Amino acid sequence: MTVNLSIDIPETLADALQETPEQFAREARLAMAAKLFEMKRIPSGVAARIAGMDRVTFLLTLHSLGVAALDLTADELDQDVLNA
């Protein structure tokens, strides 16, 4: 099940960004998903679904947005390695 989110934006925004409305919508979904992921509000799988892509593609795309795909402390990384 999904919920539709509607956001009012100026009609001229997509033109100002030299994008179609569809391109802007995709970029906005990706930006929202990346920010929620960065804030640790949602896991990468959920973020990927919001962005409309598979999880691996989403994680690989994060770098272009300045978001770390892996944000672990040294202790968390050590624990991860021990649990692998």
Secondary structure, 3 states (H helix, E strand, C coil): CCCCCCCCCCCCHHHHCCCCHHHHHHHHHHHHHHHHHHCCCCCHHHHHHHHCCCHHHHHHHHHHHCCCCCCCCHHHHHHHHHHC
